């Protein structure tokens, strides 16, 4: 998953801040895996949280945008 989503310039790279990216990379290191301190699922929790924070910010800005307002006006004029 790291190679596909987290690694910089990967095919499906997610948008996260570099400290989170670095923490995931460190969590997946051989030393960390050998220590058994974190589960594989736990390693990606920070990525998930970072993505949701960015999505929430984007969603709030979209709701306040003119495009959204225009769309809502047009939708309210459609009779179903």
mmJSON file of the N, C-alpha and C atoms, coordinates in Angstrom:
{"data_MODEL":{"atom_site":{
"group_PDB":["ATOM","ATOM","ATOM","ATOM","ATOM","ATOM","ATOM","ATOM","ATOM","ATOM","ATOM","ATOM","ATOM","ATOM","ATOM","ATOM","ATOM","ATOM","ATOM","ATOM","ATOM","ATOM","ATOM","ATOM","ATOM","ATOM","ATOM","ATOM","ATOM","ATOM","ATOM","ATOM","ATOM","ATOM","ATOM","ATOM","ATOM","ATOM","ATOM","ATOM","ATOM","ATOM","ATOM","ATOM","ATOM","ATOM","ATOM","ATOM","ATOM","ATOM","ATOM","ATOM","ATOM","ATOM","ATOM","ATOM","ATOM","ATOM","ATOM","ATOM","ATOM","ATOM","ATOM","ATOM","ATOM","ATOM","ATOM","ATOM","ATOM","ATOM","ATOM","ATOM","ATOM","ATOM","ATOM","ATOM","ATOM","ATOM","ATOM","ATOM","ATOM","ATOM","ATOM","ATOM","ATOM","ATOM","ATOM","ATOM","ATOM","ATOM","ATOM","ATOM","ATOM","ATOM","ATOM","ATOM","ATOM","ATOM","ATOM","ATOM","ATOM","ATOM","ATOM","ATOM","ATOM","ATOM","ATOM","ATOM","ATOM","ATOM","ATOM","ATOM","ATOM","ATOM","ATOM","ATOM","ATOM","ATOM","ATOM","ATOM","ATOM","ATOM","ATOM","ATOM","ATOM","ATOM","ATOM","ATOM","ATOM","ATOM","ATOM","ATOM","ATOM","ATOM","ATOM","ATOM","ATOM","ATOM","ATOM","ATOM","ATOM","ATOM","ATOM","ATOM","ATOM","ATOM","ATOM","ATOM","ATOM","ATOM","ATOM","ATOM","ATOM","ATOM","ATOM","ATOM","ATOM","ATOM","ATOM","ATOM","ATOM","ATOM","ATOM","ATOM","ATOM","ATOM","ATOM","ATOM","ATOM","ATOM","ATOM","ATOM","ATOM","ATOM","ATOM","ATOM","ATOM","ATOM","ATOM","ATOM","ATOM","ATOM","ATOM","ATOM","ATOM","ATOM","ATOM","ATOM","ATOM","ATOM","ATOM","ATOM","ATOM","ATOM","ATOM","ATOM","ATOM","ATOM","ATOM","ATOM","ATOM","ATOM","ATOM","ATOM","ATOM","ATOM","ATOM","ATOM","ATOM","ATOM","ATOM","ATOM","ATOM","ATOM","ATOM","ATOM","ATOM","ATOM","ATOM","ATOM","ATOM","ATOM","ATOM","ATOM","ATOM","ATOM","ATOM","ATOM","ATOM","ATOM","ATOM","ATOM","ATOM","ATOM","ATOM","ATOM","ATOM","ATOM","ATOM","ATOM"],
"id":[1,2,3,4,5,6,7,8,9,10,11,12,13,14,15,16,17,18,19,20,21,22,23,24,25,26,27,28,29,30,31,32,33,34,35,36,37,38,39,40,41,42,43,44,45,46,47,48,49,50,51,52,53,54,55,56,57,58,59,60,61,62,63,64,65,66,67,68,69,70,71,72,73,74,75,76,77,78,79,80,81,82,83,84,85,86,87,88,89,90,91,92,93,94,95,96,97,98,99,100,101,102,103,104,105,106,107,108,109,110,111,112,113,114,115,116,117,118,119,120,121,122,123,124,125,126,127,128,129,130,131,132,133,134,135,136,137,138,139,140,141,142,143,144,145,146,147,148,149,150,151,152,153,154,155,156,157,158,159,160,161,162,163,164,165,166,167,168,169,170,171,172,173,174,175,176,177,178,179,180,181,182,183,184,185,186,187,188,189,190,191,192,193,194,195,196,197,198,199,200,201,202,203,204,205,206,207,208,209,210,211,212,213,214,215,216,217,218,219,220,221,222,223,224,225,226,227,228,229,230,231,232,233,234,235,236,237,238,239,240],
"type_symbol":["N","C","C","N","C","C","N","C","C","N","C","C","N","C","C","N","C","C","N","C","C","N","C","C","N","C","C","N","C","C","N","C","C","N","C","C","N","C","C","N","C","C","N","C","C","N","C","C","N","C","C","N","C","C","N","C","C","N","C","C","N","C","C","N","C","C","N","C","C","N","C","C","N","C","C","N","C","C","N","C","C","N","C","C","N","C","C","N","C","C","N","C","C","N","C","C","N","C","C","N","C","C","N","C","C","N","C","C","N","C","C","N","C","C","N","C","C","N","C","C","N","C","C","N","C","C","N","C","C","N","C","C","N","C","C","N","C","C","N","C","C","N","C","C","N","C","C","N","C","C","N","C","C","N","C","C","N","C","C","N","C","C","N","C","C","N","C","C","N","C","C","N","C","C","N","C","C","N","C","C","N","C","C","N","C","C","N","C","C","N","C","C","N","C","C","N","C","C","N","C","C","N","C","C","N","C","C","N","C","C","N","C","C","N","C","C","N","C","C","N","C","C","N","C","C","N","C","C","N","C","C","N","C","C","N","C","C","N","C","C"],
"label_atom_id":["N","CA","C","N","CA","C","N","CA","C","N","CA","C","N","CA","C","N","CA","C","N","CA","C","N","CA","C","N","CA","C","N","CA","C","N","CA","C","N","CA","C","N","CA","C","N","CA","C","N","CA","C","N","CA","C","N","CA","C","N","CA","C","N","CA","C","N","CA","C","N","CA","C","N","CA","C","N","CA","C","N","CA","C","N","CA","C","N","CA","C","N","CA","C","N","CA","C","N","CA","C","N","CA","C","N","CA","C","N","CA","C","N","CA","C","N","CA","C","N","CA","C","N","CA","C","N","CA","C","N","CA","C","N","CA","C","N","CA","C","N","CA","C","N","CA","C","N","CA","C","N","CA","C","N","CA","C","N","CA","C","N","CA","C","N","CA","C","N","CA","C","N","CA","C","N","CA","C","N","CA","C","N","CA","C","N","CA","C","N","CA","C","N","CA","C","N","CA","C","N","CA","C","N","CA","C","N","CA","C","N","CA","C","N","CA","C","N","CA","C","N","CA","C","N","CA","C","N","CA","C","N","CA","C","N","CA","C","N","CA","C","N","CA","C","N","CA","C","N","CA","C","N","CA","C","N","CA","C","N","CA","C","N","CA","C","N","CA","C","N","CA","C","N","CA","C","N","CA","C"],
"label_alt_id":[null,null,null,null,null,null,null,null,null,null,null,null,null,null,null,null,null,null,null,null,null,null,null,null,null,null,null,null,null,null,null,null,null,null,null,null,null,null,null,null,null,null,null,null,null,null,null,null,null,null,null,null,null,null,null,null,null,null,null,null,null,null,null,null,null,null,null,null,null,null,null,null,null,null,null,null,null,null,null,null,null,null,null,null,null,null,null,null,null,null,null,null,null,null,null,null,null,null,null,null,null,null,null,null,null,null,null,null,null,null,null,null,null,null,null,null,null,null,null,null,null,null,null,null,null,null,null,null,null,null,null,null,null,null,null,null,null,null,null,null,null,null,null,null,null,null,null,null,null,null,null,null,null,null,null,null,null,null,null,null,null,null,null,null,null,null,null,null,null,null,null,null,null,null,null,null,null,null,null,null,null,null,null,null,null,null,null,null,null,null,null,null,null,null,null,null,null,null,null,null,null,null,null,null,null,null,null,null,null,null,null,null,null,null,null,null,null,null,null,null,null,null,null,null,null,null,null,null,null,null,null,null,null,null,null,null,null,null,null,null],
"label_comp_id":["UNK","UNK","UNK","UNK","UNK","UNK","UNK","UNK","UNK","UNK","UNK","UNK","UNK","UNK","UNK","UNK","UNK","UNK","UNK","UNK","UNK","UNK","UNK","UNK","UNK","UNK","UNK","UNK","UNK","UNK","UNK","UNK","UNK","UNK","UNK","UNK","UNK","UNK","UNK","UNK","UNK","UNK","UNK","UNK","UNK","UNK","UNK","UNK","UNK","UNK","UNK","UNK","UNK","UNK","UNK","UNK","UNK","UNK","UNK","UNK","UNK","UNK","UNK","UNK","UNK","UNK","UNK","UNK","UNK","UNK","UNK","UNK","UNK","UNK","UNK","UNK","UNK","UNK","UNK","UNK","UNK","UNK","UNK","UNK","UNK","UNK","UNK","UNK","UNK","UNK","UNK","UNK","UNK","UNK","UNK","UNK","UNK","UNK","UNK","UNK","UNK","UNK","UNK","UNK","UNK","UNK","UNK","UNK","UNK","UNK","UNK","UNK","UNK","UNK","UNK","UNK","UNK","UNK","UNK","UNK","UNK","UNK","UNK","UNK","UNK","UNK","UNK","UNK","UNK","UNK","UNK","UNK","UNK","UNK","UNK","UNK","UNK","UNK","UNK","UNK","UNK","UNK","UNK","UNK","UNK","UNK","UNK","UNK","UNK","UNK","UNK","UNK","UNK","UNK","UNK","UNK","UNK","UNK","UNK","UNK","UNK","UNK","UNK","UNK","UNK","UNK","UNK","UNK","UNK","UNK","UNK","UNK","UNK","UNK","UNK","UNK","UNK","UNK","UNK","UNK","UNK","UNK","UNK","UNK","UNK","UNK","UNK","UNK","UNK","UNK","UNK","UNK","UNK","UNK","UNK","UNK","UNK","UNK","UNK","UNK","UNK","UNK","UNK","UNK","UNK","UNK","UNK","UNK","UNK","UNK","UNK","UNK","UNK","UNK","UNK","UNK","UNK","UNK","UNK","UNK","UNK","UNK","UNK","UNK","UNK","UNK","UNK","UNK","UNK","UNK","UNK","UNK","UNK","UNK","UNK","UNK","UNK","UNK","UNK","UNK"],
"label_asym_id":["A","A","A","A","A","A","A","A","A","A","A","A","A","A","A","A","A","A","A","A","A","A","A","A","A","A","A","A","A","A","A","A","A","A","A","A","A","A","A","A","A","A","A","A","A","A","A","A","A","A","A","A","A","A","A","A","A","A","A","A","A","A","A","A","A","A","A","A","A","A","A","A","A","A","A","A","A","A","A","A","A","A","A","A","A","A","A","A","A","A","A","A","A","A","A","A","A","A","A","A","A","A","A","A","A","A","A","A","A","A","A","A","A","A","A","A","A","A","A","A","A","A","A","A","A","A","A","A","A","A","A","A","A","A","A","A","A","A","A","A","A","A","A","A","A","A","A","A","A","A","A","A","A","A","A","A","A","A","A","A","A","A","A","A","A","A","A","A","A","A","A","A","A","A","A","A","A","A","A","A","A","A","A","A","A","A","A","A","A","A","A","A","A","A","A","A","A","A","A","A","A","A","A","A","A","A","A","A","A","A","A","A","A","A","A","A","A","A","A","A","A","A","A","A","A","A","A","A","A","A","A","A","A","A","A","A","A","A","A","A"],
"label_entity_id":["1","1","1","1","1","1","1","1","1","1","1","1","1","1","1","1","1","1","1","1","1","1","1","1","1","1","1","1","1","1","1","1","1","1","1","1","1","1","1","1","1","1","1","1","1","1","1","1","1","1","1","1","1","1","1","1","1","1","1","1","1","1","1","1","1","1","1","1","1","1","1","1","1","1","1","1","1","1","1","1","1","1","1","1","1","1","1","1","1","1","1","1","1","1","1","1","1","1","1","1","1","1","1","1","1","1","1","1","1","1","1","1","1","1","1","1","1","1","1","1","1","1","1","1","1","1","1","1","1","1","1","1","1","1","1","1","1","1","1","1","1","1","1","1","1","1","1","1","1","1","1","1","1","1","1","1","1","1","1","1","1","1","1","1","1","1","1","1","1","1","1","1","1","1","1","1","1","1","1","1","1","1","1","1","1","1","1","1","1","1","1","1","1","1","1","1","1","1","1","1","1","1","1","1","1","1","1","1","1","1","1","1","1","1","1","1","1","1","1","1","1","1","1","1","1","1","1","1","1","1","1","1","1","1","1","1","1","1","1","1"],
"label_seq_id":[1,1,1,2,2,2,3,3,3,4,4,4,5,5,5,6,6,6,7,7,7,8,8,8,9,9,9,10,10,10,11,11,11,12,12,12,13,13,13,14,14,14,15,15,15,16,16,16,17,17,17,18,18,18,19,19,19,20,20,20,21,21,21,22,22,22,23,23,23,24,24,24,25,25,25,26,26,26,27,27,27,28,28,28,29,29,29,30,30,30,31,31,31,32,32,32,33,33,33,34,34,34,35,35,35,36,36,36,37,37,37,38,38,38,39,39,39,40,40,40,41,41,41,42,42,42,43,43,43,44,44,44,45,45,45,46,46,46,47,47,47,48,48,48,49,49,49,50,50,50,51,51,51,52,52,52,53,53,53,54,54,54,55,55,55,56,56,56,57,57,57,58,58,58,59,59,59,60,60,60,61,61,61,62,62,62,63,63,63,64,64,64,65,65,65,66,66,66,67,67,67,68,68,68,69,69,69,70,70,70,71,71,71,72,72,72,73,73,73,74,74,74,75,75,75,76,76,76,77,77,77,78,78,78,79,79,79,80,80,80],
"pdbx_PDB_ins_code":[null,null,null,null,null,null,null,null,null,null,null,null,null,null,null,null,null,null,null,null,null,null,null,null,null,null,null,null,null,null,null,null,null,null,null,null,null,null,null,null,null,null,null,null,null,null,null,null,null,null,null,null,null,null,null,null,null,null,null,null,null,null,null,null,null,null,null,null,null,null,null,null,null,null,null,null,null,null,null,null,null,null,null,null,null,null,null,null,null,null,null,null,null,null,null,null,null,null,null,null,null,null,null,null,null,null,null,null,null,null,null,null,null,null,null,null,null,null,null,null,null,null,null,null,null,null,null,null,null,null,null,null,null,null,null,null,null,null,null,null,null,null,null,null,null,null,null,null,null,null,null,null,null,null,null,null,null,null,null,null,null,null,null,null,null,null,null,null,null,null,null,null,null,null,null,null,null,null,null,null,null,null,null,null,null,null,null,null,null,null,null,null,null,null,null,null,null,null,null,null,null,null,null,null,null,null,null,null,null,null,null,null,null,null,null,null,null,null,null,null,null,null,null,null,null,null,null,null,null,null,null,null,null,null,null,null,null,null,null,null],
"Cartn_x":[0.817,0.0,0.864,1.992,2.87,3.31,3.744,4.251,3.171,1.924,0.835,0.251,0.084,-0.663,0.141,1.158,1.843,3.167,3.877,5.195,5.071,5.969,5.922,6.017,5.175,5.101,4.599,3.914,3.336,2.129,1.688,0.61,-0.668,-1.044,-2.277,-1.963,-0.968,-0.504,-1.619,-1.754,-2.736,-2.118,-2.96,-2.503,-2.436,-1.237,-1.018,0.228,0.334,1.497,2.709,3.875,5.091,5.389,5.089,5.332,4.524,3.306,2.494,3.092,3.484,4.11,5.381,6.185,7.423,7.132,6.069,5.7,5.267,4.537,4.12,5.34,6.224,7.431,8.237,8.384,9.124,8.397,7.073,6.296,6.393,6.662,6.798,8.238,9.156,10.549,10.698,11.736,11.969,12.118,12.794,12.982,11.636,10.777,9.462,8.621,8.687,7.91,8.425,9.733,10.322,9.956,9.816,9.497,8.052,7.193,5.794,5.018,5.535,4.868,3.553,3.476,2.266,1.762,0.464,-0.103,-0.092,-0.207,-0.22,-1.393,-2.538,-3.704,-3.452,-2.804,-2.522,-1.585,-0.711,0.257,-0.442,-1.537,-2.215,-3.307,-3.547,-4.556,-4.25,-2.992,-2.61,-2.884,-2.647,-2.946,-4.431,-5.229,-6.67,-7.16,-6.68,-7.087,-6.656,-5.428,-4.932,-5.77,-6.162,-7.004,-8.362,-8.958,-10.268,-10.205,-9.14,-9.0,-8.943,-8.162,-8.067,-9.393,-10.087,-11.383,-12.413,-12.39,-13.346,-13.142,-11.891,-11.591,-12.076,-11.818,-12.244,-13.762,-14.436,-15.893,-16.493,-15.945,-16.455,-16.31,-15.176,-14.966,-15.911,-16.168,-17.095,-18.51,-18.947,-20.292,-20.468,-19.378,-19.437,-19.194,-18.972,-18.618,-19.833,-19.583,-20.624,-21.132,-20.236,-20.643,-21.699,-21.489,-22.449,-23.781,-23.732,-24.963,-25.746,-25.045,-25.689,-26.323,-25.62,-26.149,-27.414,-27.394,-28.554,-29.765,-29.538,-30.636,-31.229,-30.361,-30.843,-31.58,-31.083,-31.755,-33.119,-33.226,-34.504,-35.57,-35.153,-36.09,-36.574,-35.974,-36.351,-37.513,-38.521,-39.644,-39.488,-39.626,-39.436,-40.746],
"Cartn_y":[-1.19,0.0,1.26,1.201,2.372,2.75,1.763,2.023,2.607,2.23,2.663,4.005,4.225,5.399,6.447,6.049,6.969,7.474,6.628,7.003,8.219,9.205,10.388,9.99,10.61,10.372,8.981,8.314,7.011,7.213,6.129,6.192,6.792,6.401,6.881,7.618,8.458,9.153,9.959,9.77,10.534,11.842,12.803,14.12,14.165,14.007,14.099,14.934,15.472,16.292,15.396,15.934,15.122,14.509,15.162,14.472,13.179,13.166,11.944,10.9,11.328,10.418,9.798,10.632,10.138,9.168,9.436,8.547,7.182,7.174,5.901,5.137,5.84,5.184,4.594,5.35,4.852,3.658,3.734,2.64,1.358,1.492,0.322,-0.168,0.498,0.072,-1.308,-2.0,-3.353,-3.354,-2.336,-2.259,-2.134,-1.283,-1.084,-2.348,-3.015,-4.237,-5.35,-5.414,-6.438,-6.212,-4.938,-4.641,-4.991,-5.02,-5.368,-4.323,-3.087,-2.029,-1.597,-1.63,-1.179,-2.271,-2.312,-3.209,-2.501,-3.261,-2.667,-1.707,-2.073,-1.188,0.112,0.032,1.221,2.192,1.667,2.514,3.483,3.053,3.883,4.762,4.664,5.508,6.991,7.363,8.773,9.262,8.4,8.773,9.011,8.117,8.243,9.541,9.832,11.056,12.294,12.273,13.421,13.649,12.576,12.699,13.283,12.812,13.322,14.801,15.224,16.641,17.493,17.049,17.801,17.797,16.655,16.569,17.465,17.518,18.357,19.822,20.247,21.63,21.937,21.037,21.225,21.261,20.371,20.318,21.621,22.156,23.415,24.551,24.598,25.65,25.474,24.229,23.967,24.415,24.115,24.515,26.028,26.756,28.221,28.822,27.978,28.481,28.906,29.718,30.167,29.006,28.093,26.922,26.092,25.88,25.111,25.842,27.133,27.928,27.883,28.024,27.985,26.624,25.572,24.231,24.019,24.473,24.299,25.069,26.252,27.037,26.293,25.769,25.032,23.776,23.083,21.869,22.168,23.298,23.644,23.998,24.299,24.644,23.43,22.296,21.073,20.416,20.062,19.339,17.858,17.074,15.632,14.935],
"Cartn_z":[0.0,0.0,0.0,0.695,0.739,-0.673,-1.442,-2.788,-3.697,-3.493,-4.354,-3.95,-2.631,-2.174,-1.416,-0.705,0.201,-0.363,-1.043,-1.571,-2.497,-2.329,-3.205,-4.677,-5.49,-6.935,-7.301,-6.379,-6.707,-7.618,-8.225,-9.217,-8.643,-7.439,-6.811,-5.505,-5.538,-4.329,-3.675,-2.366,-1.609,-1.149,-0.872,-0.449,1.077,1.611,3.057,3.308,4.51,4.838,5.058,4.791,4.836,6.208,7.343,8.618,8.764,8.259,8.304,7.381,6.189,5.226,5.83,6.484,7.104,8.245,9.012,10.118,9.597,8.503,7.904,7.404,6.724,6.213,7.368,8.445,9.617,10.236,10.317,10.897,10.104,8.804,7.946,7.828,8.513,8.444,9.077,8.692,9.203,10.72,11.26,12.71,13.434,12.907,13.527,13.422,12.275,12.098,13.008,13.18,14.043,15.507,15.894,17.289,17.629,16.616,16.824,17.586,17.636,18.397,17.763,16.456,15.776,14.839,14.677,13.686,12.347,11.289,9.956,9.802,10.342,10.265,11.019,12.164,12.961,12.277,11.451,10.757,9.816,9.204,8.221,8.826,10.12,10.766,10.598,10.739,10.591,9.175,8.186,6.794,6.607,7.138,7.008,7.65,8.829,9.524,8.742,8.212,7.445,6.192,5.524,4.327,4.676,5.759,6.157,6.528,7.177,7.531,6.264,5.286,4.031,3.284,3.292,2.625,3.3,4.614,5.339,5.0,4.949,4.593,3.173,2.252,0.87,0.78,1.507,1.491,2.013,3.084,3.634,2.626,1.958,0.949,-0.23,-0.616,-1.714,-1.351,-0.138,0.284,0.271,0.461,0.468,-0.917,-1.926,-3.249,-4.066,-5.06,-5.974,-6.824,-7.191,-7.981,-7.248,-5.977,-5.192,-5.102,-4.85,-4.753,-6.063,-7.163,-8.479,-8.721,-8.397,-8.585,-7.752,-6.511,-5.637,-6.158,-6.703,-7.282,-8.475,-9.345,-10.518,-10.111,-9.119,-8.666,-8.044,-7.382,-6.754,-7.789,-9.017,-10.073,-10.864,-10.607,-11.326,-10.591,-11.34,-10.726,-11.006,-9.997,-10.134,-10.271],
"occupancy":[1.0,1.0,1.0,1.0,1.0,1.0,1.0,1.0,1.0,1.0,1.0,1.0,1.0,1.0,1.0,1.0,1.0,1.0,1.0,1.0,1.0,1.0,1.0,1.0,1.0,1.0,1.0,1.0,1.0,1.0,1.0,1.0,1.0,1.0,1.0,1.0,1.0,1.0,1.0,1.0,1.0,1.0,1.0,1.0,1.0,1.0,1.0,1.0,1.0,1.0,1.0,1.0,1.0,1.0,1.0,1.0,1.0,1.0,1.0,1.0,1.0,1.0,1.0,1.0,1.0,1.0,1.0,1.0,1.0,1.0,1.0,1.0,1.0,1.0,1.0,1.0,1.0,1.0,1.0,1.0,1.0,1.0,1.0,1.0,1.0,1.0,1.0,1.0,1.0,1.0,1.0,1.0,1.0,1.0,1.0,1.0,1.0,1.0,1.0,1.0,1.0,1.0,1.0,1.0,1.0,1.0,1.0,1.0,1.0,1.0,1.0,1.0,1.0,1.0,1.0,1.0,1.0,1.0,1.0,1.0,1.0,1.0,1.0,1.0,1.0,1.0,1.0,1.0,1.0,1.0,1.0,1.0,1.0,1.0,1.0,1.0,1.0,1.0,1.0,1.0,1.0,1.0,1.0,1.0,1.0,1.0,1.0,1.0,1.0,1.0,1.0,1.0,1.0,1.0,1.0,1.0,1.0,1.0,1.0,1.0,1.0,1.0,1.0,1.0,1.0,1.0,1.0,1.0,1.0,1.0,1.0,1.0,1.0,1.0,1.0,1.0,1.0,1.0,1.0,1.0,1.0,1.0,1.0,1.0,1.0,1.0,1.0,1.0,1.0,1.0,1.0,1.0,1.0,1.0,1.0,1.0,1.0,1.0,1.0,1.0,1.0,1.0,1.0,1.0,1.0,1.0,1.0,1.0,1.0,1.0,1.0,1.0,1.0,1.0,1.0,1.0,1.0,1.0,1.0,1.0,1.0,1.0,1.0,1.0,1.0,1.0,1.0,1.0,1.0,1.0,1.0,1.0,1.0,1.0,1.0,1.0,1.0,1.0,1.0,1.0],
"B_iso_or_equiv":[0.0,0.0,0.0,0.0,0.0,0.0,0.0,0.0,0.0,0.0,0.0,0.0,0.0,0.0,0.0,0.0,0.0,0.0,0.0,0.0,0.0,0.0,0.0,0.0,0.0,0.0,0.0,0.0,0.0,0.0,0.0,0.0,0.0,0.0,0.0,0.0,0.0,0.0,0.0,0.0,0.0,0.0,0.0,0.0,0.0,0.0,0.0,0.0,0.0,0.0,0.0,0.0,0.0,0.0,0.0,0.0,0.0,0.0,0.0,0.0,0.0,0.0,0.0,0.0,0.0,0.0,0.0,0.0,0.0,0.0,0.0,0.0,0.0,0.0,0.0,0.0,0.0,0.0,0.0,0.0,0.0,0.0,0.0,0.0,0.0,0.0,0.0,0.0,0.0,0.0,0.0,0.0,0.0,0.0,0.0,0.0,0.0,0.0,0.0,0.0,0.0,0.0,0.0,0.0,0.0,0.0,0.0,0.0,0.0,0.0,0.0,0.0,0.0,0.0,0.0,0.0,0.0,0.0,0.0,0.0,0.0,0.0,0.0,0.0,0.0,0.0,0.0,0.0,0.0,0.0,0.0,0.0,0.0,0.0,0.0,0.0,0.0,0.0,0.0,0.0,0.0,0.0,0.0,0.0,0.0,0.0,0.0,0.0,0.0,0.0,0.0,0.0,0.0,0.0,0.0,0.0,0.0,0.0,0.0,0.0,0.0,0.0,0.0,0.0,0.0,0.0,0.0,0.0,0.0,0.0,0.0,0.0,0.0,0.0,0.0,0.0,0.0,0.0,0.0,0.0,0.0,0.0,0.0,0.0,0.0,0.0,0.0,0.0,0.0,0.0,0.0,0.0,0.0,0.0,0.0,0.0,0.0,0.0,0.0,0.0,0.0,0.0,0.0,0.0,0.0,0.0,0.0,0.0,0.0,0.0,0.0,0.0,0.0,0.0,0.0,0.0,0.0,0.0,0.0,0.0,0.0,0.0,0.0,0.0,0.0,0.0,0.0,0.0,0.0,0.0,0.0,0.0,0.0,0.0,0.0,0.0,0.0,0.0,0.0,0.0],
"pdbx_formal_charge":[null,null,null,null,null,null,null,null,null,null,null,null,null,null,null,null,null,null,null,null,null,null,null,null,null,null,null,null,null,null,null,null,null,null,null,null,null,null,null,null,null,null,null,null,null,null,null,null,null,null,null,null,null,null,null,null,null,null,null,null,null,null,null,null,null,null,null,null,null,null,null,null,null,null,null,null,null,null,null,null,null,null,null,null,null,null,null,null,null,null,null,null,null,null,null,null,null,null,null,null,null,null,null,null,null,null,null,null,null,null,null,null,null,null,null,null,null,null,null,null,null,null,null,null,null,null,null,null,null,null,null,null,null,null,null,null,null,null,null,null,null,null,null,null,null,null,null,null,null,null,null,null,null,null,null,null,null,null,null,null,null,null,null,null,null,null,null,null,null,null,null,null,null,null,null,null,null,null,null,null,null,null,null,null,null,null,null,null,null,null,null,null,null,null,null,null,null,null,null,null,null,null,null,null,null,null,null,null,null,null,null,null,null,null,null,null,null,null,null,null,null,null,null,null,null,null,null,null,null,null,null,null,null,null,null,null,null,null,null,null],
"auth_seq_id":[1,1,1,2,2,2,3,3,3,4,4,4,5,5,5,6,6,6,7,7,7,8,8,8,9,9,9,10,10,10,11,11,11,12,12,12,13,13,13,14,14,14,15,15,15,16,16,16,17,17,17,18,18,18,19,19,19,20,20,20,21,21,21,22,22,22,23,23,23,24,24,24,25,25,25,26,26,26,27,27,27,28,28,28,29,29,29,30,30,30,31,31,31,32,32,32,33,33,33,34,34,34,35,35,35,36,36,36,37,37,37,38,38,38,39,39,39,40,40,40,41,41,41,42,42,42,43,43,43,44,44,44,45,45,45,46,46,46,47,47,47,48,48,48,49,49,49,50,50,50,51,51,51,52,52,52,53,53,53,54,54,54,55,55,55,56,56,56,57,57,57,58,58,58,59,59,59,60,60,60,61,61,61,62,62,62,63,63,63,64,64,64,65,65,65,66,66,66,67,67,67,68,68,68,69,69,69,70,70,70,71,71,71,72,72,72,73,73,73,74,74,74,75,75,75,76,76,76,77,77,77,78,78,78,79,79,79,80,80,80],
"auth_comp_id":["UNK","UNK","UNK","UNK","UNK","UNK","UNK","UNK","UNK","UNK","UNK","UNK","UNK","UNK","UNK","UNK","UNK","UNK","UNK","UNK","UNK","UNK","UNK","UNK","UNK","UNK","UNK","UNK","UNK","UNK","UNK","UNK","UNK","UNK","UNK","UNK","UNK","UNK","UNK","UNK","UNK","UNK","UNK","UNK","UNK","UNK","UNK","UNK","UNK","UNK","UNK","UNK","UNK","UNK","UNK","UNK","UNK","UNK","UNK","UNK","UNK","UNK","UNK","UNK","UNK","UNK","UNK","UNK","UNK","UNK","UNK","UNK","UNK","UNK","UNK","UNK","UNK","UNK","UNK","UNK","UNK","UNK","UNK","UNK","UNK","UNK","UNK","UNK","UNK","UNK","UNK","UNK","UNK","UNK","UNK","UNK","UNK","UNK","UNK","UNK","UNK","UNK","UNK","UNK","UNK","UNK","UNK","UNK","UNK","UNK","UNK","UNK","UNK","UNK","UNK","UNK","UNK","UNK","UNK","UNK","UNK","UNK","UNK","UNK","UNK","UNK","UNK","UNK","UNK","UNK","UNK","UNK","UNK","UNK","UNK","UNK","UNK","UNK","UNK","UNK","UNK","UNK","UNK","UNK","UNK","UNK","UNK","UNK","UNK","UNK","UNK","UNK","UNK","UNK","UNK","UNK","UNK","UNK","UNK","UNK","UNK","UNK","UNK","UNK","UNK","UNK","UNK","UNK","UNK","UNK","UNK","UNK","UNK","UNK","UNK","UNK","UNK","UNK","UNK","UNK","UNK","UNK","UNK","UNK","UNK","UNK","UNK","UNK","UNK","UNK","UNK","UNK","UNK","UNK","UNK","UNK","UNK","UNK","UNK","UNK","UNK","UNK","UNK","UNK","UNK","UNK","UNK","UNK","UNK","UNK","UNK","UNK","UNK","UNK","UNK","UNK","UNK","UNK","UNK","UNK","UNK","UNK","UNK","UNK","UNK","UNK","UNK","UNK","UNK","UNK","UNK","UNK","UNK","UNK","UNK","UNK","UNK","UNK","UNK","UNK"],
"auth_asym_id":["A","A","A","A","A","A","A","A","A","A","A","A","A","A","A","A","A","A","A","A","A","A","A","A","A","A","A","A","A","A","A","A","A","A","A","A","A","A","A","A","A","A","A","A","A","A","A","A","A","A","A","A","A","A","A","A","A","A","A","A","A","A","A","A","A","A","A","A","A","A","A","A","A","A","A","A","A","A","A","A","A","A","A","A","A","A","A","A","A","A","A","A","A","A","A","A","A","A","A","A","A","A","A","A","A","A","A","A","A","A","A","A","A","A","A","A","A","A","A","A","A","A","A","A","A","A","A","A","A","A","A","A","A","A","A","A","A","A","A","A","A","A","A","A","A","A","A","A","A","A","A","A","A","A","A","A","A","A","A","A","A","A","A","A","A","A","A","A","A","A","A","A","A","A","A","A","A","A","A","A","A","A","A","A","A","A","A","A","A","A","A","A","A","A","A","A","A","A","A","A","A","A","A","A","A","A","A","A","A","A","A","A","A","A","A","A","A","A","A","A","A","A","A","A","A","A","A","A","A","A","A","A","A","A","A","A","A","A","A","A"],
"auth_atom_id":["N","CA","C","N","CA","C","N","CA","C","N","CA","C","N","CA","C","N","CA","C","N","CA","C","N","CA","C","N","CA","C","N","CA","C","N","CA","C","N","CA","C","N","CA","C","N","CA","C","N","CA","C","N","CA","C","N","CA","C","N","CA","C","N","CA","C","N","CA","C","N","CA","C","N","CA","C","N","CA","C","N","CA","C","N","CA","C","N","CA","C","N","CA","C","N","CA","C","N","CA","C","N","CA","C","N","CA","C","N","CA","C","N","CA","C","N","CA","C","N","CA","C","N","CA","C","N","CA","C","N","CA","C","N","CA","C","N","CA","C","N","CA","C","N","CA","C","N","CA","C","N","CA","C","N","CA","C","N","CA","C","N","CA","C","N","CA","C","N","CA","C","N","CA","C","N","CA","C","N","CA","C","N","CA","C","N","CA","C","N","CA","C","N","CA","C","N","CA","C","N","CA","C","N","CA","C","N","CA","C","N","CA","C","N","CA","C","N","CA","C","N","CA","C","N","CA","C","N","CA","C","N","CA","C","N","CA","C","N","CA","C","N","CA","C","N","CA","C","N","CA","C","N","CA","C","N","CA","C","N","CA","C","N","CA","C","N","CA","C","N","CA","C","N","CA","C","N","CA","C"],
"pdbx_PDB_model_num":[1,1,1,1,1,1,1,1,1,1,1,1,1,1,1,1,1,1,1,1,1,1,1,1,1,1,1,1,1,1,1,1,1,1,1,1,1,1,1,1,1,1,1,1,1,1,1,1,1,1,1,1,1,1,1,1,1,1,1,1,1,1,1,1,1,1,1,1,1,1,1,1,1,1,1,1,1,1,1,1,1,1,1,1,1,1,1,1,1,1,1,1,1,1,1,1,1,1,1,1,1,1,1,1,1,1,1,1,1,1,1,1,1,1,1,1,1,1,1,1,1,1,1,1,1,1,1,1,1,1,1,1,1,1,1,1,1,1,1,1,1,1,1,1,1,1,1,1,1,1,1,1,1,1,1,1,1,1,1,1,1,1,1,1,1,1,1,1,1,1,1,1,1,1,1,1,1,1,1,1,1,1,1,1,1,1,1,1,1,1,1,1,1,1,1,1,1,1,1,1,1,1,1,1,1,1,1,1,1,1,1,1,1,1,1,1,1,1,1,1,1,1,1,1,1,1,1,1,1,1,1,1,1,1,1,1,1,1,1,1]
}}}
